[in-house]
Amino acid sequence: MTADLSMLQLALLSLAAPVVVFNWGGFFVNLWKACRGSGRMVPTIYLASAILMTAAWFAGPRPECRWMFLIPLSDLANLSLPLIVAASIPGFCKRIVTLRRPA
């Protein structure tokens, strides 16, 4: 039984690893395109590696494997989420003030 769960855990983690690699590749492609002046962006996949890691953590026989948290922490898309939220707060506050202003 624990061998089956370990295989499931390994399978889920092996699905999360390419997501991290593709997100890093997308970052470098976007950087390269920005240097060339192209406006098209390569999208990254947010939270996919974190969801797969969480599923692997719950599916595994040993939930004390804290090293699995390094997978979503190494994903650039997950690290950029707090920056996106922090960058959008001033515009959101400005929109609220504009909506509350009497006409």
Residue frames as a rotation matrix with the C-alpha (Angstrom) as fourth column:
MET 1
0.569 0.822 0.000 0.00
0.822 -0.569 0.000 0.00
0.000 0.000 -1.000 0.00
THR 2
0.534 -0.406 -0.741 2.75
0.098 -0.841 0.532 2.48
-0.840 -0.357 -0.409 0.88
ALA 3
-0.577 -0.739 0.346 4.60
0.423 0.092 0.901 1.61
-0.698 0.667 0.260 -2.34
ASP 4
-0.088 0.640 0.763 1.51
0.982 -0.073 0.174 2.53
0.168 0.764 -0.622 -4.35
LEU 5
0.845 0.411 -0.343 1.17
0.491 -0.851 0.189 5.82
-0.214 -0.328 -0.920 -2.50
SER 6
0.065 -0.902 -0.427 4.86
0.131 -0.416 0.900 6.55
-0.989 -0.115 0.091 -2.98
MET 7
-0.610 -0.239 0.756 4.48
0.737 0.179 0.652 5.94
-0.291 0.954 0.067 -6.72
LEU 8
0.413 0.826 0.384 1.48
0.881 -0.469 0.061 8.28
0.231 0.313 -0.921 -6.82
GLN 9
0.724 -0.223 -0.653 3.44
0.239 -0.806 0.541 10.89
-0.647 -0.548 -0.531 -4.91
LEU 10
-0.371 -0.927 0.048 6.39
0.286 -0.065 0.956 10.54
-0.883 0.369 0.290 -7.29
ALA 11
-0.321 0.337 0.885 4.07
0.947 0.088 0.310 10.78
0.027 0.938 -0.347 -10.31
LEU 12
0.763 0.646 -0.030 2.50
0.646 -0.759 0.075 14.01
0.026 -0.077 -0.997 -9.05
LEU 13
0.454 -0.679 -0.577 5.89
0.048 -0.628 0.777 15.50
-0.890 -0.381 -0.252 -8.30
SER 14
-0.555 -0.661 0.505 7.16
0.534 0.182 0.826 14.52
-0.638 0.728 0.252 -11.74
LEU 15
0.169 0.665 0.727 4.24
0.953 -0.297 0.050 16.47
0.250 0.685 -0.684 -13.22
ALA 16
0.881 0.176 -0.438 5.11
0.348 -0.869 0.352 19.54
-0.319 -0.463 -0.827 -11.15
ALA 17
0.017 -0.984 -0.177 8.78
0.411 -0.154 0.899 19.66
-0.912 -0.088 0.402 -12.18
PRO 18
-0.464 -0.212 0.860 8.18
0.886 -0.116 0.449 20.38
0.005 0.970 0.242 -15.91
VAL 19
0.645 0.728 0.232 5.79
0.705 -0.684 0.186 23.18
0.294 0.043 -0.955 -14.97
VAL 20
0.651 -0.493 -0.577 8.61
0.213 -0.611 0.762 24.87
-0.729 -0.619 -0.293 -13.07
VAL 21
-0.409 -0.852 0.326 11.00
0.555 0.051 0.831 24.41
-0.725 0.520 0.452 -16.00
PHE 22
-0.144 0.435 0.889 8.46
0.949 -0.193 0.248 25.76
0.279 0.879 -0.386 -18.51
ASN 23
0.858 0.470 -0.208 7.75
0.513 -0.807 0.292 28.81
-0.030 -0.357 -0.934 -16.35
TRP 24
0.234 -0.858 -0.458 11.46
0.168 -0.428 0.888 29.61
-0.958 -0.285 0.044 -16.10
GLY 25
-0.548 -0.397 0.736 11.76
0.751 0.155 0.642 29.10
-0.369 0.905 0.213 -19.87
GLY 26
0.345 0.771 0.535 8.81
0.887 -0.454 0.083 31.43
0.307 0.447 -0.841 -20.43
PHE 27
0.756 -0.135 -0.641 10.49
0.301 -0.797 0.523 34.06
-0.581 -0.588 -0.562 -18.27
PHE 28
-0.271 -0.954 -0.127 13.67
0.223 -0.190 0.956 33.97
-0.937 0.231 0.264 -20.34
VAL 29
-0.407 0.219 0.887 11.73
0.913 0.075 0.401 33.99
0.022 0.973 -0.230 -23.62
ASN 30
0.709 0.705 0.020 9.78
0.700 -0.707 0.100 37.04
0.085 -0.057 -0.995 -22.41
LEU 31
0.451 -0.645 -0.617 13.01
0.143 -0.630 0.763 38.74
-0.881 -0.433 -0.192 -21.41
TRP 32
-0.574 -0.675 0.463 14.52
0.522 0.134 0.843 37.98
-0.631 0.725 0.275 -24.82
LYS 33
-0.052 0.650 0.758 11.42
0.966 -0.160 0.203 39.27
0.254 0.743 -0.619 -26.62
ALA 34
0.815 0.326 -0.479 11.39
0.483 -0.838 0.252 42.44
-0.319 -0.437 -0.841 -24.51
CYS 35
-0.039 -0.917 -0.398 15.00
0.147 -0.399 0.905 43.12
-0.988 -0.023 0.150 -25.51
ARG 36
-0.725 -0.194 0.661 14.08
0.642 0.157 0.750 42.64
-0.250 0.968 0.011 -29.17
GLY 37
-0.874 0.402 -0.273 11.07
-0.407 -0.912 -0.037 44.97
-0.264 0.079 0.961 -28.87
SER 38
-0.643 0.688 -0.335 8.36
0.111 0.517 0.848 42.41
0.757 0.509 -0.409 -29.47
GLY 39
-0.465 0.545 0.698 5.12
-0.834 -0.534 -0.140 43.04
0.296 -0.647 0.703 -27.61
ARG 40
0.449 0.671 -0.590 3.96
-0.436 0.741 0.510 39.43
0.780 0.028 0.626 -27.50
MET 41
-0.219 -0.458 0.861 4.35
-0.976 0.102 -0.194 37.65
0.001 -0.883 -0.470 -24.18
VAL 42
-0.399 0.054 -0.916 4.63
-0.091 0.991 0.098 33.96
0.913 0.123 -0.390 -23.33
PRO 43
0.420 0.629 0.655 2.18
-0.706 -0.227 0.671 33.22
0.570 -0.744 0.349 -20.51
THR 44
-0.796 -0.603 -0.049 3.25
-0.400 0.585 -0.706 31.39
0.454 -0.542 -0.707 -17.38
ILE 45
0.072 0.809 -0.584 1.14
0.156 0.569 0.807 28.92
0.985 -0.149 -0.085 -15.43
TYR 46
-0.398 -0.171 0.901 0.35
-0.740 -0.521 -0.426 30.24
0.543 -0.836 0.081 -11.96
LEU 47
-0.071 0.325 0.943 -0.14
-0.959 0.239 -0.154 27.90
-0.275 -0.915 0.295 -8.97
ALA 48
0.638 0.322 -0.700 0.00
-0.573 0.805 -0.152 24.68
0.514 0.498 0.698 -11.02
SER 49
-0.245 -0.801 -0.547 3.17
-0.047 0.573 -0.818 23.46
0.968 -0.174 -0.178 -9.33
ALA 50
-0.765 0.005 0.644 1.79
-0.628 -0.228 -0.744 24.41
0.143 -0.974 0.178 -5.91
ILE 51
0.300 0.944 0.138 -1.44
-0.950 0.309 -0.042 22.49
-0.082 -0.119 0.990 -6.52
LEU 52
0.543 -0.158 -0.825 0.43
-0.285 0.889 -0.358 19.42
0.790 0.429 0.438 -7.76
MET 53
-0.590 -0.807 -0.038 2.85
-0.179 0.176 -0.968 19.56
0.788 -0.564 -0.248 -4.82
THR 54
-0.460 0.505 0.731 -0.03
-0.883 -0.176 -0.434 19.85
-0.091 -0.845 0.527 -2.35
ALA 55
0.644 0.699 -0.309 -1.76
-0.739 0.674 -0.017 16.85
0.197 0.240 0.951 -3.94
ALA 56
0.175 -0.671 -0.721 1.50
-0.072 0.721 -0.689 14.89
0.982 0.172 0.078 -3.74
TRP 57
-0.725 -0.457 0.516 1.99
-0.492 -0.180 -0.852 15.88
0.482 -0.871 -0.095 -0.12
PHE 58
-0.057 0.800 0.598 -1.48
-0.957 0.126 -0.260 14.65
-0.283 -0.587 0.758 0.83
ALA 59
0.732 0.375 -0.569 -1.22
-0.587 0.771 -0.247 11.49
0.346 0.515 0.784 -1.31
GLY 60
-0.109 -0.912 -0.396 2.14
-0.441 0.402 -0.802 10.39
0.891 0.088 -0.446 0.05
PRO 61
0.449 0.247 -0.859 2.67
0.493 0.733 0.469 7.95
0.745 -0.634 0.208 2.88
ARG 62
-0.151 -0.576 -0.803 5.01
0.978 -0.205 -0.036 10.34
-0.144 -0.791 0.594 4.70
PRO 63
0.698 0.491 0.522 3.58
0.593 -0.804 -0.037 13.87
0.402 0.335 -0.852 4.95
GLU 64
0.705 -0.479 -0.522 6.69
0.253 -0.518 0.817 15.03
-0.662 -0.708 -0.244 6.82
CYS 65
-0.067 -0.719 0.692 8.55
0.978 0.089 0.187 15.48
-0.195 0.689 0.698 3.50
ARG 66
0.518 0.272 -0.811 9.09
0.324 -0.940 -0.109 19.21
-0.792 -0.207 -0.575 3.80
TRP 67
-0.574 -0.812 -0.108 11.52
0.159 -0.240 0.958 19.28
-0.803 0.532 0.266 0.89
MET 68
-0.278 0.540 0.794 8.56
0.955 0.243 0.169 19.16
-0.102 0.806 -0.583 -1.49
PHE 69
0.663 0.554 -0.504 7.80
0.538 -0.820 -0.193 22.78
-0.520 -0.143 -0.842 -0.65
LEU 70
-0.291 -0.843 -0.453 10.96
0.060 -0.488 0.871 23.73
-0.955 0.226 0.193 -2.55
ILE 71
-0.531 0.129 0.837 9.21
0.823 0.312 0.474 22.93
-0.200 0.941 -0.272 -5.84
PRO 72
0.516 0.744 0.425 6.61
0.821 -0.570 0.001 25.74
0.243 0.348 -0.905 -5.74
LEU 73
0.673 -0.328 -0.663 9.13
0.207 -0.777 0.595 28.05
-0.710 -0.537 -0.455 -4.07
SER 74
-0.456 -0.887 0.076 11.48
0.277 -0.060 0.959 27.61
-0.846 0.458 0.273 -7.02
ASP 75
-0.077 0.518 0.852 8.71
0.996 0.081 0.040 28.38
-0.049 0.852 -0.522 -9.52
LEU 76
-0.922 -0.386 -0.015 9.04
0.382 -0.917 0.113 31.90
-0.058 0.098 0.994 -10.87
ALA 77
-0.411 0.849 0.332 5.32
0.095 -0.323 0.942 32.23
0.907 0.419 0.052 -11.62
ASN 78
0.427 0.557 -0.712 4.42
0.754 0.216 0.621 31.55
0.499 -0.802 -0.328 -7.98
LEU 79
-0.293 -0.627 -0.722 7.04
0.895 -0.446 0.023 34.03
-0.336 -0.639 0.692 -6.80
SER 80
-0.925 -0.067 0.374 5.66
0.250 -0.848 0.467 36.73
0.286 0.526 0.801 -9.08
LEU 81
-0.042 0.997 -0.072 2.11
0.721 0.080 0.688 36.49
0.691 -0.023 -0.722 -7.67
PRO 82
0.251 0.145 -0.957 2.81
0.874 -0.459 0.160 38.69
-0.416 -0.876 -0.243 -4.62
LEU 83
-0.755 -0.568 -0.328 4.47
0.350 -0.771 0.532 41.24
-0.555 0.286 0.781 -6.91
ILE 84
-0.698 0.584 0.415 1.43
0.407 -0.153 0.900 41.30
0.589 0.797 -0.130 -9.19
VAL 85
0.294 0.833 -0.468 -0.88
0.889 -0.059 0.453 41.83
0.350 -0.549 -0.759 -6.22
ALA 86
-0.022 -0.381 -0.924 1.35
0.725 -0.643 0.247 44.57
-0.689 -0.664 0.290 -4.77
ALA 87
-0.931 -0.360 0.055 1.54
0.285 -0.626 0.725 46.34
-0.227 0.691 0.686 -8.14
SER 88
-0.484 0.814 0.322 -2.24
0.488 -0.054 0.871 46.28
0.726 0.579 -0.371 -8.60
ILE 89
-0.098 0.465 -0.880 -3.15
0.984 -0.085 -0.155 47.73
-0.147 -0.881 -0.449 -5.18
PRO 90
-0.703 -0.155 -0.694 -2.47
0.214 -0.977 0.002 51.43
-0.678 -0.147 0.720 -6.04
GLY 91
-0.911 0.399 -0.104 -4.63
-0.224 -0.267 0.937 51.25
0.346 0.877 0.333 -9.18
PHE 92
-0.321 0.816 -0.481 -7.39
0.705 0.545 0.454 49.49
0.633 -0.194 -0.750 -7.26
CYS 93
-0.267 0.173 -0.948 -7.34
0.831 -0.456 -0.317 52.15
-0.487 -0.873 -0.022 -4.53
LYS 94
-0.907 -0.098 -0.409 -7.40
-0.094 -0.900 0.425 54.92
-0.410 0.424 0.808 -7.15
ARG 95
-0.720 0.690 -0.079 -10.43
0.093 0.208 0.974 53.34
0.688 0.694 -0.213 -8.82
ILE 96
-0.155 0.668 -0.728 -12.28
0.964 0.262 0.036 53.15
0.214 -0.697 -0.685 -5.47
VAL 97
-0.492 -0.083 -0.867 -11.57
0.460 -0.870 -0.179 56.82
-0.739 -0.487 0.466 -4.75
THR 98
-0.975 0.125 -0.183 -12.75
-0.221 -0.531 0.818 57.75
0.005 0.838 0.545 -8.26
LEU 99
-0.498 0.837 -0.228 -15.98
0.433 0.467 0.771 55.82
0.752 0.285 -0.594 -7.84
ARG 100
-0.100 0.451 -0.887 -16.74
0.990 -0.043 -0.134 57.41
-0.099 -0.892 -0.442 -4.46
ARG 101
-0.884 -0.277 -0.376 -16.17
0.257 -0.961 0.102 60.96
-0.390 -0.007 0.921 -5.70
PRO 102
0.125 0.988 -0.094 -19.51
0.457 -0.142 -0.878 62.78
-0.881 0.067 -0.469 -6.24
ALA 103
-0.245 -0.169 0.955 -20.20
0.968 0.002 0.249 63.86
-0.044 0.986 0.163 -9.79
